[in-house]
Amino acid sequence: MEQPQAFDKLDRAILRCLQQNGRETYDVIGKRIGLSPSAVLRRTKRMEDLGVIDRYVALVNPEKVGLGLTAYLSVRLEKHTEIHKRNPMDVFRASVQVWPEVVECSAMTGDTDYLLRVVVQDMPHYSRFVMDTLLKHPSVQDCKTSFVLDRAKATTAIPV
């Protein structure tokens, strides 16, 4: 695990501002936290170069673009593999990268190997994804699904 970089309160304030609005100007951020725009730019550039700021994105509301169903899938993979075959986890991880329905995939401890967050149009779309893609994958042993009924909290901001 990488050692975290040392950041002062101003760096953290910049990160909080950018997490709220990634398009905010350095001028506005500077006024809010008491720095000049050039100092905000310099600190932001440093955090980008260090990889602290990974990228800038537009957050799209799934429902507004016709993706009204979100599900979390607990996936278990086969544990045995022949020596000449690739590791089932490696094969699965590579496949997940090209499945557009999967917006997040995390390796887990416990009974579940991976937890997928899947965003689809509706139940027929979900069914097609599970039956035609996920369960037909050679590494997948089984999966269990939980559907999102309501979001009590949804944020991309981390507590810095």
ZASEZA-870345 format. One record per atom (N, C-alpha, C): x negated, y, z; residue in three letters; atom name. Coordinates in nm, 4 decimals. Last residue first. Layout:
BEGIN
        xx        yy        zz  resn  name
         X         Y         Z   Ala    CA
...
***
This chain:
BEGIN
        xx        yy        zz  resn  name
    1.1803    1.4286    0.3086   Val     N
    1.0427    1.4761    0.3209   Val    CA
    1.0343    1.5909    0.4186   Val     C
    1.3855    1.1819    0.2430   Pro     N
    1.3662    1.2774    0.3540   Pro    CA
    1.2198    1.3160    0.3696   Pro     C
    1.4748    1.1948   -0.1067   Ile     N
    1.4171    1.1238    0.0077   Ile    CA
    1.3873    1.2253    0.1168   Ile     C
    1.7561    1.2130   -0.3200   Ala     N
    1.6565    1.2828   -0.2390   Ala    CA
    1.6066    1.1929   -0.1273   Ala     C
    1.9622    1.1027   -0.4424   Thr     N
    1.8330    1.0568   -0.4914   Thr    CA
    1.7212    1.1186   -0.4082   Thr     C
    2.2647    0.9851   -0.2947   Thr     N
    2.1625    1.0866   -0.3136   Thr    CA
    2.0391    1.0232   -0.3746   Thr     C
    2.5719    0.9299   -0.1725   Ala     N
    2.4894    0.8987   -0.2886   Ala    CA
    2.3930    1.0129   -0.3108   Ala     C
    2.7996    0.7955    0.0523   Lys     N
    2.6863    0.8836    0.0343   Lys    CA
    2.6106    0.8368   -0.0896   Lys     C
    3.0225    0.6473    0.0057   Ala     N
    3.0243    0.7330    0.1244   Ala    CA
    2.9091    0.8334    0.1198   Ala     C
    3.1882    0.5557   -0.2710   Arg     N
    3.0543    0.5972   -0.2293   Arg    CA
    3.0679    0.6920   -0.1104   Arg     C
    3.3899    0.2666   -0.2963   Asp     N
    3.3818    0.4105   -0.2758   Asp    CA
    3.2398    0.4420   -0.2302   Asp     C
    3.3501    0.0086   -0.3877   Leu     N
    3.4861    0.0608   -0.3813   Leu    CA
    3.4862    0.2127   -0.3727   Leu     C
    3.1329   -0.1875   -0.5654   Val     N
    3.1434   -0.0608   -0.4948   Val    CA
    3.2881   -0.0137   -0.5037   Val     C
    3.1237   -0.5406   -0.5199   Phe     N
    3.1627   -0.4249   -0.5994   Phe    CA
    3.1733   -0.3006   -0.5117   Phe     C
    2.8856   -0.7915   -0.5086   Ser     N
    2.9679   -0.7016   -0.4271   Ser    CA
    2.9956   -0.5788   -0.5120   Ser     C
    2.8084   -1.1242   -0.6077   Thr     N
    2.8371   -0.9857   -0.6412   Thr    CA
    2.9191   -0.9172   -0.5332   Thr     C
    2.5452   -1.3557   -0.6485   Lys     N
    2.6653   -1.3166   -0.5751   Lys    CA
    2.6824   -1.1670   -0.5948   Lys     C
    2.4005   -1.6095   -0.8561   Cys     N
    2.4133   -1.4710   -0.8106   Cys    CA
    2.5445   -1.4540   -0.7353   Cys     C
    2.1417   -1.8563   -0.9310   Asp     N
    2.2786   -1.8108   -0.9086   Asp    CA
    2.2792   -1.6647   -0.8661   Asp     C
    1.9020   -1.8880   -1.0846   Gln     N
    1.9715   -2.0033   -1.0264   Gln    CA
    2.1174   -1.9682   -0.9993   Gln     C
    1.7255   -1.7691   -1.3568   Val     N
    1.8317   -1.7410   -1.2597   Val    CA
    1.8997   -1.8699   -1.2149   Val     C
    1.5476   -1.8232   -1.5594   Ser     N
    1.4952   -1.8152   -1.4229   Ser    CA
    1.6037   -1.8022   -1.3168   Ser     C
    1.6887   -1.8170   -1.8034   Pro     N
    1.6318   -1.9432   -1.7559   Pro    CA
    1.5791   -1.9400   -1.6125   Pro     C
    2.0032   -1.6577   -1.8205   His     N
    1.8583   -1.6390   -1.8091   His    CA
    1.7968   -1.7650   -1.7475   His     C
    2.2702   -1.6831   -1.8047   Lys     N
    2.2033   -1.7605   -1.9100   Lys    CA
    2.0515   -1.7450   -1.9062   Lys     C
    2.3446   -1.5042   -1.6116   Leu     N
    2.3481   -1.6469   -1.5775   Leu    CA
    2.2879   -1.7364   -1.6855   Leu     C
    2.2977   -1.2550   -1.7603   Leu     N
    2.2323   -1.2893   -1.6342   Leu    CA
    2.2291   -1.4397   -1.6088   Leu     C
    2.4465   -1.2832   -2.0168   Thr     N
    2.3079   -1.2383   -2.0016   Thr    CA
    2.2445   -1.2948   -1.8752   Thr     C
    2.7040   -1.3820   -2.0119   Asp     N
    2.6268   -1.3939   -2.1356   Asp    CA
    2.4792   -1.3566   -2.1210   Asp     C
    2.8029   -1.3418   -1.7480   Met     N
    2.8150   -1.4721   -1.8141   Met    CA
    2.7206   -1.4881   -1.9336   Met     C
    2.7337   -1.0711   -1.6840   Val     N
    2.6990   -1.1830   -1.5953   Val    CA
    2.6975   -1.3153   -1.6713   Val     C
    2.8308   -0.9255   -1.9084   Phe     N
    2.6919   -0.9138   -1.8648   Phe    CA
    2.6511   -1.0352   -1.7811   Phe     C
    3.1019   -1.0002   -1.9151   Arg     N
    3.0130   -1.0315   -2.0287   Arg    CA
    2.8669   -1.0266   -1.9866   Arg     C
    3.1835   -0.8906   -1.6668   Ser     N
    3.1926   -1.0347   -1.6920   Ser    CA
    3.1013   -1.0769   -1.8068   Ser     C
    3.1466   -0.6152   -1.7146   Tyr     N
    3.0733   -0.6840   -1.6077   Tyr    CA
    3.0693   -0.8342   -1.6340   Tyr     C
    3.3358   -0.5808   -1.9183   His     N
    3.1950   -0.5528   -1.9457   His    CA
    3.1074   -0.6235   -1.8418   His     C
    3.5733   -0.6443   -1.7744   Pro     N
    3.5311   -0.7253   -1.8892   Pro    CA
    3.3828   -0.7042   -1.9257   Pro     C
    3.5619   -0.4340   -1.5715   Met     N
    3.5452   -0.5751   -1.5360   Met    CA
    3.5105   -0.6628   -1.6572   Met     C
    3.3710   -0.1570   -1.7142   Asp     N
    3.4886   -0.2162   -1.6488   Asp    CA
    3.4610   -0.3641   -1.6219   Asp     C
    3.1169   -0.0419   -1.7786   Gln     N
    3.2436    0.0263   -1.8070   Gln    CA
    3.3566   -0.0250   -1.7190   Gln     C
    2.8556   -0.0561   -1.5215   Val     N
    2.9231   -0.0992   -1.6446   Val    CA
    3.0555   -0.0239   -1.6607   Val     C
    2.5627   -0.0956   -1.3494   Val     N
    2.6654    0.0025   -1.3814   Val    CA
    2.7228   -0.0335   -1.5180   Val     C
    2.4096   -0.2642   -1.0837   Val     N
    2.4569   -0.2727   -1.2210   Val    CA
    2.5696   -0.1715   -1.2401   Val     C
    2.1378   -0.3316   -0.8998   Arg     N
    2.2501   -0.2382   -0.9064   Arg    CA
    2.2855   -0.2289   -1.0535   Arg     C
    2.0222   -0.6346   -0.7629   Leu     N
    2.0415   -0.5514   -0.8802   Leu    CA
    2.1565   -0.4548   -0.8553   Leu     C
    1.7835   -0.7824   -0.5733   Leu     N
    1.9105   -0.7128   -0.5628   Leu    CA
    1.9179   -0.6179   -0.6811   Leu     C
    1.6254   -1.1018   -0.5658   Tyr     N
    1.6377   -0.9668   -0.6212   Tyr    CA
    1.7768   -0.9130   -0.5939   Tyr     C
    1.6406   -1.3189   -0.3888   Asp     N
    1.5123   -1.2840   -0.4492   Asp    CA
    1.5142   -1.1399   -0.4997   Asp     C
    1.7934   -1.3774   -0.0771   Thr     N
    1.8043   -1.3161   -0.2095   Thr    CA
    1.6652   -1.2853   -0.2622   Thr     C
    1.7300   -1.4642    0.1769   Asp     N
    1.7866   -1.5603    0.0824   Asp    CA
    1.7930   -1.5085   -0.0608   Asp     C
    1.4382   -1.2635    0.2534   Gly     N
    1.5548   -1.3436    0.2906   Gly    CA
    1.6005   -1.4353    0.1794   Gly     C
    1.3577   -0.9632    0.0710   Thr     N
    1.3240   -1.0700    0.1636   Thr    CA
    1.4519   -1.1494    0.1908   Thr     C
    1.3562   -0.8708   -0.2815   Met     N
    1.4074   -0.8691   -0.1456   Met    CA
    1.3461   -0.9792   -0.0603   Met     C
    1.2957   -0.6416   -0.5419   Ala     N
    1.2625   -0.7710   -0.4819   Ala    CA
    1.2975   -0.7629   -0.3339   Ala     C
    1.5394   -0.4576   -0.7188   Ser     N
    1.4446   -0.4616   -0.6074   Ser    CA
    1.4226   -0.6044   -0.5624   Ser     C
    1.6491   -0.2546   -0.9701   Cys     N
    1.6182   -0.3941   -0.9394   Cys    CA
    1.5100   -0.3949   -0.8325   Cys     C
    1.8862   -0.0507   -1.1312   Glu     N
    1.7901   -0.0665   -1.0222   Glu    CA
    1.7730   -0.2147   -0.9948   Glu     C
    2.0463   -0.0693   -1.3460   Val     N
    1.9849    0.0605   -1.3225   Val    CA
    1.8852    0.0579   -1.2072   Val     C
    2.1483   -0.2789   -1.5868   Val     N
    2.0742   -0.2809   -1.4602   Val    CA
    2.0022   -0.1476   -1.4442   Val     C
    2.2424   -0.2362   -1.8414   Glu     N
    2.3394   -0.2352   -1.7311   Glu    CA
    2.2701   -0.2288   -1.5949   Glu     C
    2.0277   -0.2763   -2.0156   Pro     N
    2.0688   -0.1395   -1.9828   Pro    CA
    2.1672   -0.1317   -1.8660   Pro     C
    1.7629   -0.4774   -1.9915   Trp     N
    1.9076   -0.4856   -1.9700   Trp    CA
    1.9581   -0.3476   -1.9287   Trp     C
    1.4889   -0.4649   -1.9967   Val     N
    1.5605   -0.4371   -2.1219   Val    CA
    1.7119   -0.4498   -2.1091   Val     C
    1.3977   -0.5316   -1.7437   Gln     N
    1.3561   -0.4039   -1.8014   Gln    CA
    1.4368   -0.3666   -1.9259   Gln     C
    1.4711   -0.7927   -1.6976   Val     N
    1.5520   -0.6863   -1.6369   Val    CA
    1.5204   -0.5506   -1.7001   Val     C
    1.2599   -0.9366   -1.8145   Ser     N
    1.3921   -0.9333   -1.8772   Ser    CA
    1.4763   -0.8170   -1.8263   Ser     C
    1.0507   -0.9050   -1.6318   Ala     N
    1.0357   -0.8554   -1.7691   Ala    CA
    1.1717   -0.8414   -1.8363   Ala     C
    1.1572   -1.0358   -1.4081   Arg     N
    1.1228   -0.8934   -1.4000   Arg    CA
    1.1089   -0.8324   -1.5393   Arg     C
    1.1753   -1.3017   -1.5080   Phe     N
    1.2947   -1.2260   -1.4715   Phe    CA
    1.2672   -1.0760   -1.4705   Phe     C
    0.9053   -1.3649   -1.5422   Val     N
    0.9957   -1.3717   -1.6566   Val    CA
    1.1210   -1.2887   -1.6289   Val     C
    0.8152   -1.3407   -1.2788   Asp     N
    0.7585   -1.2557   -1.3838   Asp    CA
    0.8505   -1.2510   -1.5055   Asp     C
    0.9649   -1.5411   -1.1547   Met     N
    0.9833   -1.4019   -1.1131   Met    CA
    0.9282   -1.3066   -1.2192   Met     C
    0.8705   -1.7771   -1.2747   Pro     N
    1.0090   -1.7333   -1.2961   Pro    CA
    1.0331   -1.5872   -1.2574   Pro     C
    0.5545   -1.7700   -1.4333   Asn     N
    0.6237   -1.7608   -1.3059   Asn    CA
    0.7665   -1.7110   -1.3307   Asn     C
    0.5389   -1.9543   -1.7392   Arg     N
    0.5160   -1.8351   -1.6597   Arg    CA
    0.5963   -1.8437   -1.5306   Arg     C
    0.4307   -2.2998   -1.7724   Lys     N
    0.5284   -2.1917   -1.7861   Lys    CA
    0.4868   -2.0716   -1.7022   Lys     C
    0.2522   -2.4948   -1.7065   His     N
    0.2280   -2.4221   -1.8309   His    CA
    0.3267   -2.3075   -1.8540   His     C
    0.3580   -2.5994   -1.4660   Ile     N
    0.2315   -2.5267   -1.4646   Ile    CA
    0.2115   -2.4432   -1.5909   Ile     C
    0.7058   -2.5395   -1.4172   Glu     N
    0.5979   -2.6226   -1.4670   Glu    CA
    0.4732   -2.5362   -1.4794   Glu     C
    0.8597   -2.4461   -1.1153   Thr     N
    0.8213   -2.4145   -1.2523   Thr    CA
    0.7102   -2.5091   -1.2943   Thr     C
    1.1052   -2.3754   -0.8722   His     N
    1.0082   -2.4659   -0.9332   His    CA
    0.9796   -2.4234   -1.0762   His     C
    1.2974   -2.1940   -0.8033   Lys     N
    1.1706   -2.1907   -0.7300   Lys    CA
    1.0642   -2.2792   -0.7939   Lys     C
    1.5147   -1.9703   -0.9710   Glu     N
    1.4641   -2.1065   -0.9534   Glu    CA
    1.3279   -2.0978   -0.8863   Glu     C
    1.6475   -1.6933   -0.7810   Leu     N
    1.5785   -1.7520   -0.8947   Leu    CA
    1.5397   -1.8953   -0.8647   Leu     C
    1.9371   -1.5137   -0.6993   Arg     N
    1.8381   -1.6135   -0.6572   Arg    CA
    1.7793   -1.6767   -0.7824   Arg     C
    2.0599   -1.1903   -0.6505   Val     N
    2.0180   -1.2915   -0.7468   Val    CA
    1.9141   -1.3831   -0.6838   Val     C
    2.3262   -0.9976   -0.5809   Ser     N
    2.2183   -1.0694   -0.5145   Ser    CA
    2.1830   -1.1874   -0.6027   Ser     C
    2.4339   -0.7029   -0.7219   Leu     N
    2.4235   -0.8465   -0.7432   Leu    CA
    2.3024   -0.9018   -0.6698   Leu     C
    2.6663   -0.4545   -0.6957   Tyr     N
    2.5365   -0.4991   -0.6450   Tyr    CA
    2.5347   -0.6504   -0.6553   Tyr     C
    2.8281   -0.2438   -0.9350   Ala     N
    2.8205   -0.3670   -0.8572   Ala    CA
    2.6773   -0.3889   -0.8096   Ala     C
    3.0563   -0.0085   -1.0559   Thr     N
    2.9217   -0.0333   -1.0050   Thr    CA
    2.9265   -0.1572   -0.9170   Thr     C
    3.2432    0.1189   -1.3165   Leu     N
    3.2302    0.0061   -1.2241   Leu    CA
    3.0842   -0.0124   -1.1865   Leu     C
    3.2666    0.3172   -1.5123   Gly     N
    3.3431    0.3298   -1.3891   Gly    CA
    3.3268    0.2182   -1.2873   Gly     C
    3.1438    0.4842   -1.7386   Leu     N
    3.0872    0.3707   -1.6647   Leu    CA
    3.1457    0.3708   -1.5235   Leu     C
    3.2146    0.7126   -1.8848   Gly     N
    3.2854    0.5875   -1.9080   Gly    CA
    3.2286    0.4651   -1.8394   Gly     C
    3.0915    0.9385   -1.8045   Val     N
    3.0500    0.8842   -1.9347   Val    CA
    3.1067    0.7436   -1.9570   Val     C
    3.1896    0.9920   -1.5557   Lys     N
    3.2133    1.0932   -1.6593   Lys    CA
    3.1726    1.0455   -1.7987   Lys     C
    3.0910    0.7824   -1.4010   Glu     N
    3.2332    0.7851   -1.4337   Glu    CA
    3.2634    0.8811   -1.5484   Glu     C
    2.8137    0.8553   -1.3669   Pro     N
    2.8548    0.7387   -1.4468   Pro    CA
    3.0011    0.7423   -1.4905   Pro     C
    2.6625    1.1534   -1.4063   Asn     N
    2.7740    1.0964   -1.3331   Asn    CA
    2.8284    0.9791   -1.4151   Asn     C
    2.3119    1.1714   -1.4249   Val     N
    2.4375    1.1623   -1.4988   Val    CA
    2.5435    1.0958   -1.4110   Val     C
    2.0523    1.3804   -1.3696   Leu     N
    2.1348    1.2801   -1.3032   Leu    CA
    2.2734    1.2830   -1.3665   Leu     C
    1.7637    1.4168   -1.5569   Ala     N
    1.9008    1.4641   -1.5404   Ala    CA
    1.9800    1.3511   -1.4758   Ala     C
    1.4304    1.4342   -1.4124   Val     N
    1.5384    1.3687   -1.4858   Val    CA
    1.6693    1.4451   -1.4683   Val     C
    1.0824    1.4238   -1.3866   Tyr     N
    1.2017    1.5081   -1.3769   Tyr    CA
    1.3088    1.4444   -1.4652   Tyr     C
    0.8603    1.2202   -1.1870   Arg     N
    0.9144    1.2685   -1.3139   Arg    CA
    1.0360    1.3569   -1.2842   Arg     C
    0.7111    1.2102   -0.9438   Asp     N
    0.6999    1.1054   -1.0451   Asp    CA
    0.7451    1.1525   -1.1824   Asp     C
    0.5268    1.3725   -0.7308   Ile     N
    0.6411    1.4013   -0.8172   Ile    CA
    0.6251    1.3092   -0.9372   Ile     C
    0.2993    1.2261   -0.6679   Val     N
    0.4029    1.2468   -0.5660   Val    CA
    0.5338    1.2806   -0.6364   Val     C
    0.0941    1.2160   -0.8471   Gly     N
    0.2007    1.1173   -0.8612   Gly    CA
    0.3074    1.1262   -0.7539   Gly     C
   -0.0960    1.4085   -0.8525   Leu     N
   -0.1147    1.3013   -0.7542   Leu    CA
   -0.0090    1.1914   -0.7665   Leu     C
    0.0155    1.5821   -1.0398   Asp     N
   -0.1096    1.5127   -1.0722   Asp    CA
   -0.1364    1.3954   -0.9786   Asp     C
    0.2343    1.6791   -0.8892   Glu     N
    0.2568    1.6027   -1.0130   Glu    CA
    0.1333    1.5201   -1.0469   Glu     C
    0.0982    1.8151   -0.6899   Met     N
    0.1811    1.7003   -0.6516   Met    CA
    0.2183    1.6163   -0.7730   Met     C
   -0.0267    2.0132   -0.8477   Arg     N
   -0.1081    1.9200   -0.7694   Arg    CA
   -0.0280    1.7951   -0.7324   Arg     C
    0.2022    2.1467   -0.9405   Lys     N
    0.1135    2.0804   -1.0361   Lys    CA
    0.0254    1.9779   -0.9647   Lys     C
    0.2936    2.2532   -0.6971   Thr     N
    0.3761    2.1584   -0.7719   Thr    CA
    0.2905    2.0790   -0.8694   Thr     C
    0.0842    2.4286   -0.6324   Arg     N
    0.1141    2.3159   -0.5427   Arg    CA
    0.1965    2.2090   -0.6157   Arg     C
    0.1021    2.6056   -0.8543   Arg     N
   -0.0234    2.5346   -0.8240   Arg    CA
    0.0032    2.4120   -0.7366   Arg     C
    0.3675    2.7042   -0.8261   Leu     N
    0.3243    2.6330   -0.9466   Leu    CA
    0.2007    2.5485   -0.9188   Leu     C
    0.3433    2.8344   -0.5805   Val     N
    0.4389    2.7236   -0.5957   Val    CA
    0.3998    2.6393   -0.7159   Val     C
    0.1582    3.0284   -0.6503   Ala     N
    0.1225    2.9305   -0.5465   Ala    CA
    0.2154    2.8094   -0.5532   Ala     C
    0.3061    3.1740   -0.8383   Ser     N
    0.1834    3.1057   -0.8819   Ser    CA
    0.1383    3.0011   -0.7790   Ser     C
    0.5158    3.2799   -0.6803   Pro     N
    0.5450    3.1812   -0.7857   Pro    CA
    0.4206    3.1047   -0.8304   Pro     C
    0.4198    3.2890   -0.3315   Ser     N
    0.4241    3.3499   -0.4642   Ser    CA
    0.4580    3.2413   -0.5672   Ser     C
    0.6395    3.1931   -0.0618   Leu     N
    0.5160    3.1810   -0.1402   Leu    CA
    0.5317    3.2555   -0.2719   Leu     C
    0.8750    3.1510    0.0945   Gly     N
    0.7739    3.2494    0.1330   Gly    CA
    0.6396    3.2328    0.0648   Gly     C
    1.0844    2.9946    0.0174   Ile     N
    0.9921    2.9381    0.1174   Ile    CA
    0.8778    3.0318    0.1561   Ile     C
    1.2391    3.1506   -0.1584   Arg     N
    1.3063    3.0715   -0.0549   Arg    CA
    1.2094    3.0269    0.0554   Arg     C
    1.0513    3.2544   -0.3325   Lys     N
    1.1271    3.3454   -0.2461   Lys    CA
    1.1903    3.2695   -0.1298   Lys     C
    0.9678    3.0127   -0.4574   Gly     N
    0.8745    3.0952   -0.3815   Gly    CA
    0.9445    3.1896   -0.2862   Gly     C
    1.2021    2.9358   -0.5890   Ile     N
    1.1471    2.8507   -0.4819   Ile    CA
    1.0538    2.9329   -0.3936   Ile     C
    1.2202    3.1485   -0.7725   Val     N
    1.3274    3.1269   -0.6737   Val    CA
    1.2764    3.0424   -0.5577   Val     C
    0.9768    3.1080   -0.9139   Asp     N
    1.0088    3.2371   -0.8535   Asp    CA
    1.1126    3.2195   -0.7421   Asp     C
    0.9992    2.8619   -1.0238   Tyr     N
    0.8987    2.8800   -0.9195   Tyr    CA
    0.9219    3.0115   -0.8453   Tyr     C
    1.3438    2.7655   -1.0692   Thr     N
    1.2226    2.8366   -1.1097   Thr    CA
    1.1271    2.8487   -0.9915   Thr     C
    1.4891    2.4398   -1.0853   Glu     N
    1.4742    2.5672   -1.0145   Glu    CA
    1.3433    2.6339   -1.0565   Glu     C
    1.5311    2.1930   -1.1841   Arg     N
    1.5135    2.3002   -1.2822   Arg    CA
    1.4970    2.4369   -1.2176   Arg     C
    1.5862    2.0241   -0.9769   Gly     N
    1.4589    2.0076   -1.0453   Gly    CA
    1.4305    2.1137   -1.1492   Gly     C
    1.7303    2.0758   -0.6916   Asn     N
    1.7455    2.1280   -0.8267   Asn    CA
    1.6095    2.1253   -0.8958   Asn     C
    1.6709    1.9123   -0.4744   Gln     N
    1.8046    1.9703   -0.4858   Gln    CA
    1.8318    2.0175   -0.6277   Gln     C
    1.4068    1.8532   -0.5199   Gln     N
    1.5014    1.7422   -0.5133   Gln    CA
    1.6454    1.7910   -0.5221   Gln     C
    1.2938    2.1072   -0.5043   Leu     N
    1.2967    2.0397   -0.6342   Leu    CA
    1.3913    1.9198   -0.6351   Leu     C
    1.3234    2.1553   -0.2257   Cys     N
    1.3869    2.2420   -0.3255   Cys    CA
    1.3996    2.1707   -0.4601   Cys     C
    1.1634    1.9498   -0.1199   Arg     N
    1.3064    1.9558   -0.0874   Arg    CA
    1.3809    2.0410   -0.1893   Arg     C
    0.9124    2.0243   -0.2259   Leu     N
    0.9739    1.8965   -0.2643   Leu    CA
    1.1239    1.8959   -0.2349   Leu     C
    0.8742    2.2677   -0.0894   Ile     N
    0.8824    2.2655   -0.2365   Ile    CA
    0.9508    2.1376   -0.2828   Ile     C
    0.8568    2.1672    0.1693   Ala     N
    0.9655    2.2594    0.1345   Ala    CA
    0.9840    2.2661   -0.0167   Ala     C
    0.6212    2.0204    0.1509   Arg     N
    0.7472    1.9510    0.1787   Arg    CA
    0.8672    2.0389    0.1440   Arg     C
    0.4407    2.2279    0.1108   Asp     N
    0.4554    2.1224    0.0090   Asp    CA
    0.5896    2.0513    0.0271   Asp     C
    0.4776    2.3589    0.3567   Leu     N
    0.5135    2.4271    0.2321   Leu    CA
    0.5295    2.3273    0.1169   Leu     C
    0.3794    2.1826    0.5472   Lys     N
    0.5225    2.2142    0.5485   Lys    CA
    0.5672    2.2845    0.4207   Lys     C
    0.1438    1.9697    0.3652   Asp     N
    0.1836    2.0625    0.4707   Asp    CA
    0.3326    2.0957    0.4573   Asp     C
    0.0280    1.6428    0.3278   Phe     N
    0.1075    1.7533    0.2756   Phe    CA
    0.1479    1.8422    0.3917   Phe     C
   -0.1949    1.3960    0.2405   Ala     N
   -0.1623    1.4958    0.3425   Ala    CA
   -0.0889    1.6124    0.2756   Ala     C
   -0.0642    1.0975    0.0893   Gln     N
   -0.1461    1.2183    0.0852   Gln    CA
   -0.1029    1.3120    0.1971   Gln     C
   -0.0521    0.7640    0.2165   Pro     N
    0.0154    0.8886    0.1778   Pro    CA
   -0.0825    1.0058    0.1822   Pro     C
   -0.2221    0.4945    0.0711   Gln     N
   -0.2159    0.5868    0.1821   Gln    CA
   -0.1449    0.7138    0.1367   Gln     C
   -0.0519    0.2217   -0.0824   Glu     N
   -0.1275    0.3447   -0.0925   Glu    CA
   -0.1129    0.4286    0.0326   Glu     C
   -0.0844   -0.1182    0.0000   Met     N
    0.0000    0.0000    0.0000   Met    CA
   -0.0886    0.1241    0.0000   Met     C
***
